Amino acid sequence: MLWVSIANSEVLVAERSSPSLGDGDILVKMHSCGLCGSDLEKVYGKYAMQSARVGHEPAGEVVKVGRDVKKVDVGDRIFVHHHVSCYSCRYCLHGDYTMCDMYQRSNIDPCGLSEEFVVPQWNISRGGIIKLPENVSYEEAALIEPLACCIRGFNKISIKDGDNVTIIGAGPTGMMHLLLAERAGANKIFVIDINEFRLKFALRYQNTFTFNPLQTKDIPERIKELSNDIGVDSTIIATGTVGAYEQALTFTRRGGRILLFGVPPKNARISLELGRIYANELIVIPSYGASEVETSQALALITDKSIDVQPLVTHRFDIRQSKEAFVCAHEALGVMKVIVTS
């Protein structure tokens, strides 16, 4: 079978034997897997988290089950979550599921960017797979995980009906945050990016204003002017660009919320005026990953079409073309979401 790995910042597509199957495991044929910004960071940047595996947004069909597996059958169409919490440690008991030690240690073998992969018993027994309704395609299912991550962050900042919101970064997750904000009843949504295609893509949604820092130098003033001269209620940083963290302080209102969603590069440092954060009671909240709770919420939104993720997919590549897929997603020329199929 073919699988994708990374060595020395190079994408490798190679043959390997199918992974062995334990009595409580299942073997899945990958039909669709999204490329995430973190995948790109592992190749082109300095990824700050531990895992070096690529492909964590897979959906596929069960082709083999271990003899002890009871709730999954061959032929089932499923979404697979690569990281699964224990739901019994102190972190989990406080709802901090993505801080669980097992969250990082659990995974699929070898990865989501593989023609076939094994989902271990640990993941299966703790909500790591979800059967797909017939009206949800494999392609849509590949967007469950990134949408779930957005939902987790979005829930932390509690955007209300009538709020003004800024989103820095108009990539796939930036657009998902936009869709969630629109659904929550946001009044005005300001989107900042240097990619003109993605800014134009954002304008297809209601109440959206876009800014390109390369073309507009007074963005904080413009945003304040358009949001009652006080700034936005929430700012979502959907990029790892370090300057975005400092920029967010300039147009978030007093008492407002800043969501740190994009993964910063390893060892990234910024200089912050703590007095501004303190005096203005700014709430700065990071959000990493998603749990079974949010993946179930994401599937529900996709299933009933409350959130339409299909338009976000602009490019598709066969797994044999994974190198080209990574280049396409990295260069982002006329690109939103890239999907790899098998």
N, C-alpha and C positions, 0 to 999 in steps of 0.2 A: 504494500500500500504506500501511497505518497503522504508525506507529512512535511511541515514547514518548521524550520528552526532558525536561530540566529547565531552567528559566530563572527566575532570581530566586526560588528556593525554591518554584516552582510546577510541578506535573506537567502536561505538555502532550501531548495526543494529536493527531497531525496526519498529513495525507497527504503522501507524497513518492514520487518515482519509485524503482523498484527499483535497487539499487546495480549498477554495472557489474561484469562478470565477466571476470577475467583468464584466460589459458590454463591456469593451474594451480590455479584457484579452484573452489569449488563454491557453489551457491545452495541455501539451506536454508529450507524452510517451517517456521516455529516452531509446534510443537504445545503446548508447555508450558514455562513459565519461572517459577522461583520468585522471590519478592521477598526480598531479603537485608536484614539489619540495616544493612549499609553503604549500600544503596539508600535506606533511610529516613533515614540520617544525612546523605546528600547533599541531602535535601529539608528535613528538620526540624532538623538540627543543624549541626555544623561538622566536616565530614569531613576527616580528617587526611591521606589519601592523595591521589595526583595525579588519578586518573581521575574525570571528571564523568559518565561514561556510566552508564546504569542497565540492569539486566537482564544478569546474567552467569551465570545458571543455566539455560540453554536446552537443550531437546532437540527434535528435529524430523526431518523427512523431506527427503532430498536430492531437489530438483526439477530441477536443472540442473548439469552438470559442464563444466568447461573442457576443451578438446581434448587437453591434456597430462595430464589426470587419469587414472590407471590403476587405483587401488585402491578407488575409490568409484564406485558406480553410482546412477543415478536410481532412486528408490524405497527406498534404504537408510534404515533407521531409525538415528539416531545421537545420541550425546551430544556436546556441543561445549564445549571449554574455551576461554575467552576469552583467557587469558594463556598463552603457551608460551615456555619457556626455550630457549636455544641449545644447551645440553648440551656446550659445548666451551670456554667461558670459564673463568677461574680460579674464579669462584663455583660454576659447575656442576660442575667437576672435584672440588670439595670437598663436593658434595652440597647446596650452598646455592642450589638452583634458583630460589627465589623472589627472590633477590637479584640475579639476572642482569639486565643492562640491558635485554635484549630481552623479559624477562618483562613489564615495564611498558609497553614500546613496542608489543608485539604486541596485537592485539585482533580483534574481528569487526566488520563494517560493516553497519548503523550501530550496532547493539547487540542484545542478546538479547530485549529487549522491542520486537520488530518482527515484523510478519507474515512478512517474509522478510529474510534477512541473508546476507551473503557470508562464507564462511570462506576466508581467503587461503592461498595455497600454503605460506607459512611455517608456519602452524599445522598444516596437513594433514601436512606432511612431518616434523613433530616431535611427533607423538602428540597433537595437539590435537583429534582426533575419535576416537570409539570406537563401533563398530557395536554395537547393542543386541541381546541375545538376545530371542527371542520372548516369554519369560516376564517381561520387564521392560517395564512400561508407560512411556509418555512422562512421566507424572506422577512415577513413581518415579525416572526418569532425571533429572528436574529437581532431584532431591535428591542426585545424585552429587557435585556440586561442593562443597556445604556439608559433606557427610559426609567428603569427601576432606580438606577443611581441618581438620576435627576429628581425623581420623586422623593427619595430620601433627603436630599439636600433641600428641595423645595418645601418639604414638610417642616424643616427646621426653622425656616424664616417666615412662615405663616403669612403669605401674601393674601391680602383681603380685597374684597370688591371695591374698586375705585382707587386702588394703590397705583402709584407710578413706579416703574421698574426700569433699571438699566441692566443690560446684558453685555458684558465685555467678552467678545469671542462669538462669531456667528457660524461656527462649525456645527456638526450634527447635534451635539449635546446643547449647544447654545440655542438651536432651533427647538429642541425638545423643551427646554426651559421656557422659551417663548410660547410654545403651545400650552404648557401648563399655566403660565401666567394669563394667557388669553382665556383659558377655561375658568380660571379663578376670578375673572372679572376685572383684570387690571385696566386702568384708565388709559395710560400712555406707556408704551414700551419703547425704550431707546436702545438701539443695538449699535455697538462699536466694533469695527473690524477694518483691516486694510485690504481685504479681499472683496473686490467690487461685485463679483458674481454672487457671493454669499450675502452681501448687503442687499442686492436686488432680490434675492430669494426671500429674504426676511420681509420685504415690502409687500409680498403677496398676502400677508396677514394684516388684520385690522389694527388700527391705532398704533402702528409701528413707525418709528422715526429712525433713520440710520445716519451714522457719522463715520467718516474715514479720517483718521488722525493725519494721514498724509495730505489731505486736502483741506481739512478744517482745523484751525489751531485753537479756537476758543470753545472747545466742546463743553467743558464744565459750565461756562457761562450760558451757552445755548440750552443745555439741559435744565439748568436752574430756571432760566427764563420760561421754558415750556412746562415747568412743574411748579407753578405758583411762586416762583422766586425763592423756594426753600430747599429744593433738591428732591431727589427721589426717596421713596420709602424703603426700597431695597435695591441693592446692587448684587448681581450674580456674576462672579468671575469664572467664565467658562473657558479659560485659556491658562496656560502655564507661564505666559509672559510676565516677567517679574514686575515690569512697570505698571501693569494693570492693578496690582495691589495698592500701590501708592495713589494711582489715579482714582480709585474707588472712593478714597477719602474726600476727594474734592467736590463730588456732586451727590453724596449721600446725606440726607437731611439729619439734623440733630435727633438722636434717638432712633435713627434708622438702622438697618441690618445689612451686613455685607457677608455674602456667602462665598467662601473659598472653595471652589469646586474643581477647577483645573489643576492638574498635577504639576507642581513646580519642579524645575530641574534639580538634580542632586546638589546639595550644598548651596542652594540659592539663598541669598541674603538681601534684605531690604532695610532701608532706614526710614523709620516711622516717627512722626511727632506724637509721642504718647499723650501729651497734653491735649491735643485735638481729640483723640479717642476718648480720653477721660472726661473732658469738659463737655463734649457733645454726646456723651453716653452712647457711643456707637457700639453696636453689637456685632462682633466679628465671629463668624461661625464656620469652621471647616466641615467638609462632608466627604467621606471616602467610601466608595463601594455601595453595596446594597445587600439586603438579606432576603430570606424567603418572604417576609412581610411585604416588601416593596415589589419583588418580582410578581407576586400574586396580584398586587394592585395594578402593575403595569399590564399584565395580561388581560385583566378585566377591562381596562381602558381601551386596549387595542381590540378586544373582542367585540365590544359594543360600539366601536368606532367613535368613542368620545375623543380619542386622540388618533388622528390619521397619520401614521408614520410612513406609509408607503411612498408619498412624494419625496421623502428625504433620500431615498435610494436613487442615486443617479448613475452609478457605474457597477458593473458586474464582471467578475473574472473567474475562469476556471482555476482550480487549485494549481494546475500546471503553470499558470500565469501569475503566481503569487508575487514574484519579483516585480512584475509590471504593476500589479495591484498596489504594492507598497509605494512605488514611485508615484503612481497616480494620486493616491491619497495624500502623500507628503507634499507634492507640488500644488495640489488643490486648485488646478486650473479648470474652472467650470465644473467643479466637483463638490458634492455634498457628502453623501455616505457611500462607501465602497463595500461591496459584498463579494465574498469568495464562495464559490459553489463547488460541489463535488458530485 
